[in-house]
Amino acid sequence: MRAYTPKDDVQKKSYYSDRFFVTPTLPRKSVFTDGVFSQDLHSLKNICSVLESYIELDHMVLVINPEDNFAAIKHLKEIRAYDFMMELTAVDYVASKGGFEIIYEMLSTSKHKRIRLKAFINNGDAITSVESIFRMANFSEREMYDMYGIYVNNHSELTRILMPNDWVGHPLLKTYPLQGDEFASWYEVDKIFGKNARDVIGPELRDAACVDRYDTERFARLGHEVPFGTQISEGNEPDTPIRYQEEGGVKLFGATLVTPFDKKEKKQLKERK
């Protein structure tokens, strides 16, 4: 269990040196401290240039040129026995570096080793699909296109996978507003009722932190339950005592399934075990 850190003045502390949090670098070791990884690296260098290599958290991390991604992954699978692609994703570095880092996480089930292959592409550039090598890349590459707008050449069907096909923008970009942009606020209204209903319905409320205590259509009002859509306001809302489902117990065919709840028998721990 992690050691407890006092949070008395948590609001006064600044966690960020810039707009976005930058994760501290983890300890790195030389690839040549591991016999299996050193052989894998030597073999891959015959196929493409390796810009950087190191071991981090027992993973060998290799940085290559983006145009070599297909050849490198094919070699690692067919020659070096990395037969399982665990993950394929991207990281938005557009603001700081002008592009994206593409990450391939691979596992060798026979050698019990993991390799993380990285390649950096400039914003607007494309990366070659590896779908023909690993079928799992199909959905991952589509998600990368959908969420970041990264084009993947030679993909069999590069279409959106999470957002609607007519969606505008890419929600995982750091420049995309957390509550959505102008397009997002009107999307459901336009789709269901039409643009002519905008003045009647109003924009969609997309701020998850906004809770209206007297909203009886979107939120459960524990202790103050009323029928759906009831018009209430401050001072005239009924008070409904909280009741437990198992009060009185539950019996079936003479057998007690749930014993009656007794507030006197309940115990409250003074500290976590």
C-alpha positions in Angstrom: 0.0 0.0 0.0 1.3 3.5 -0.9 2.3 5.7 2.0 -0.3 8.4 2.9 0.6 11.9 1.8 -1.0 14.7 3.8 -3.4 16.7 1.7 -4.2 19.6 4.0 -2.8 22.3 1.7 -3.5 20.4 -1.6 -5.3 23.4 -3.1 -2.3 25.6 -2.5 0.1 23.4 -4.4 0.8 23.6 -8.1 1.3 20.2 -9.7 2.0 21.6 -13.1 5.1 23.5 -14.3 3.3 24.1 -17.6 -0.2 23.7 -19.0 0.1 19.9 -18.9 1.7 17.6 -16.4 5.1 16.1 -17.4 5.8 12.7 -16.0 9.2 12.4 -14.4 11.7 10.1 -16.3 12.0 6.6 -14.9 15.4 5.0 -14.3 16.9 3.5 -17.5 19.4 0.8 -18.1 21.5 -0.2 -21.0 20.1 -2.8 -23.3 23.3 -4.8 -23.1 22.6 -5.6 -19.5 20.1 -8.1 -20.8 21.3 -10.9 -23.1 17.9 -11.5 -24.9 17.3 -7.8 -25.5 20.8 -7.2 -26.8 20.4 -10.0 -29.4 17.0 -8.5 -30.4 18.5 -5.1 -30.8 21.5 -6.3 -32.8 19.1 -8.2 -35.1 16.8 -5.2 -35.6 19.7 -2.9 -36.5 20.2 -5.1 -39.6 16.7 -4.0 -40.8 16.5 -0.4 -39.8 18.1 2.4 -37.9 17.5 2.5 -34.2 17.7 6.1 -33.0 17.6 5.3 -29.2 17.5 2.2 -27.1 17.2 1.5 -23.4 15.5 -0.7 -20.8 12.8 0.8 -18.7 10.7 -1.1 -16.2 11.9 -4.4 -17.7 10.7 -3.2 -21.2 13.2 -2.6 -24.0 12.3 0.7 -25.5 13.4 1.4 -29.1 13.0 4.6 -31.0 12.9 4.3 -34.8 12.2 6.4 -37.9 8.4 6.4 -38.7 9.0 5.1 -42.3 10.6 1.9 -40.8 7.7 0.9 -38.6 6.3 -1.8 -40.9 9.6 -3.5 -41.5 10.6 -3.3 -37.8 7.4 -4.8 -36.6 7.4 -7.5 -39.2 10.9 -8.4 -38.3 10.2 -8.5 -34.5 7.2 -10.8 -35.1 8.6 -13.2 -37.7 12.3 -13.3 -36.7 12.5 -12.3 -33.0 9.3 -14.1 -31.9 7.4 -11.0 -30.6 4.1 -12.6 -31.5 1.6 -10.5 -29.6 0.9 -6.8 -30.1 -0.5 -5.6 -26.7 -1.1 -2.0 -27.5 -1.0 0.6 -30.3 -1.6 4.2 -29.5 -0.3 7.7 -29.8 0.6 10.7 -27.6 -0.2 14.3 -28.5 3.0 16.4 -28.5 1.8 18.9 -31.0 2.2 21.9 -28.7 5.7 21.0 -27.5 7.2 19.1 -30.5 4.9 19.7 -33.4 3.7 16.1 -33.8 2.7 12.7 -32.3 4.6 9.8 -30.8 3.3 6.5 -32.1 3.7 3.6 -29.6 3.7 -0.1 -30.3 3.8 -2.5 -27.3 4.8 -6.0 -28.2 5.1 -9.2 -26.2 7.0 -12.5 -26.8 5.0 -15.3 -25.3 8.0 -17.7 -25.7 10.7 -15.4 -24.4 8.5 -13.6 -21.8 9.9 -10.3 -22.9 8.3 -7.0 -23.9 9.4 -4.4 -26.4 8.0 -0.9 -26.8 8.6 0.6 -30.3 8.3 4.3 -30.7 8.2 6.5 -33.7 7.6 10.3 -34.0 5.6 11.8 -36.8 5.0 15.5 -37.5 1.5 16.9 -37.3 -0.2 16.2 -40.7 2.1 13.3 -41.6 0.8 9.7 -42.0 2.1 6.4 -40.6 2.0 3.0 -42.4 -0.6 0.5 -41.2 0.6 -2.7 -39.5 -2.9 -4.3 -39.7 -1.6 -6.9 -42.2 0.9 -8.1 -39.5 -1.3 -7.9 -36.4 -5.1 -7.9 -36.9 -5.5 -6.1 -33.6 -4.1 -3.0 -35.2 -7.3 -2.6 -37.2 -9.3 -1.1 -34.4 -6.3 0.6 -32.7 -5.4 2.5 -35.9 -9.0 3.5 -36.5 -9.2 4.8 -32.9 -5.9 6.7 -33.4 -7.4 8.3 -36.5 -10.7 9.0 -34.8 -9.3 10.5 -31.6 -6.2 12.3 -32.9 -6.7 12.7 -36.6 -3.7 10.7 -37.5 -3.9 9.2 -41.0 -2.8 5.6 -41.4 -1.7 4.6 -45.0 -2.8 1.2 -46.4 -5.5 0.6 -43.8 -8.4 -1.5 -45.0 -11.1 0.8 -43.6 -9.8 4.0 -42.0 -13.1 5.3 -40.6 -14.2 6.6 -37.2 -14.8 3.9 -34.6 -16.0 5.7 -31.4 -17.4 9.0 -32.7 -20.2 9.3 -35.3 -19.0 9.3 -38.9 -20.1 13.0 -39.3 -18.3 14.2 -36.1 -16.1 17.3 -36.5 -12.8 17.3 -34.6 -10.8 14.8 -32.7 -11.6 14.6 -28.9 -8.3 13.4 -27.5 -6.2 16.2 -28.9 -5.0 18.5 -26.1 -6.4 21.5 -27.9 -10.0 19.9 -27.9 -12.1 21.5 -25.1 -13.0 19.2 -22.2 -16.7 19.9 -22.5 -16.6 19.8 -26.3 -16.7 22.6 -28.8 -19.5 24.5 -30.5 -20.2 21.6 -32.8 -20.5 19.2 -29.9 -22.9 21.3 -27.9 -25.5 21.2 -30.8 -24.9 17.8 -32.2 -27.6 15.8 -30.4 -30.1 18.7 -30.7 -29.6 19.0 -34.5 -29.7 15.2 -35.0 -32.8 14.5 -33.0 -34.9 17.7 -33.4 -33.2 19.6 -36.3 -31.5 23.0 -36.3 -34.8 24.8 -36.3 -35.3 23.7 -32.7 -32.1 25.3 -31.4 -33.9 28.3 -29.9 -36.5 26.1 -28.2 -34.2 23.5 -26.7 -30.9 25.3 -26.3 -27.4 23.8 -26.4 -26.5 20.5 -24.7 -25.2 20.8 -21.2 -21.9 19.0 -21.4 -20.3 20.1 -18.2 -20.3 17.0 -16.0 -19.6 19.0 -12.9 -22.7 21.1 -13.2 -25.4 19.6 -11.0 -28.8 21.3 -10.5 -30.3 20.3 -7.2 -33.9 20.8 -8.5 -33.4 18.9 -11.8 -35.7 15.9 -11.6 -34.9 14.5 -15.0 -31.2 13.9 -15.1 -30.1 13.2 -11.5 -31.1 10.8 -8.7 -32.1 12.8 -5.6 -31.4 10.5 -2.7 -33.5 11.3 0.3 -35.7 13.7 -1.7 -37.2 11.3 -4.3 -40.0 12.7 -6.4 -41.7 11.4 -9.7 -39.8 12.0 -12.9 -40.2 15.5 -14.2 -41.9 17.0 -11.1 -41.6 20.8 -10.9 -40.0 21.6 -7.6 -38.1 24.6 -6.1 -36.4 25.5 -2.9 -38.7 25.1 0.1 -41.4 22.8 -1.4 -39.5 19.6 -2.0 -40.7 16.6 0.0 -38.4 14.9 2.5 -38.2 11.1 1.9 -36.4 9.2 4.7 -33.7 6.9 3.4 -34.7 3.3 3.8 -32.8 0.1 3.4 -34.0 -2.6 1.0 -33.3 -5.4 3.5 -35.3 -3.9 6.4 -37.3 -6.7 7.9 -35.2 -9.2 6.1 -35.9 -11.3 3.0 -37.3 -14.9 3.3 -38.0 -17.5 0.6 -39.8 -20.8 1.2 -39.2 -20.3 5.0 -35.5 -19.7 4.6 -33.9 -16.4 5.5 -32.0 -15.0 2.6 -31.2 -11.6 4.1 -31.3 -11.0 7.8 -33.0 -7.8 9.1 -30.8 -4.7 9.3 -30.0 -3.6 12.8 -28.4 -0.2 13.2 -27.3 -1.1 16.7 -25.1 -4.0 15.4 -23.3 -2.0 12.7 -19.7 -1.2 13.3 -17.7 1.7 12.0 -13.9 1.2 11.7 -11.9 4.0 13.3 -9.0 3.4 11.0 -8.4 1.4 7.8 -6.8 -2.0 8.4 
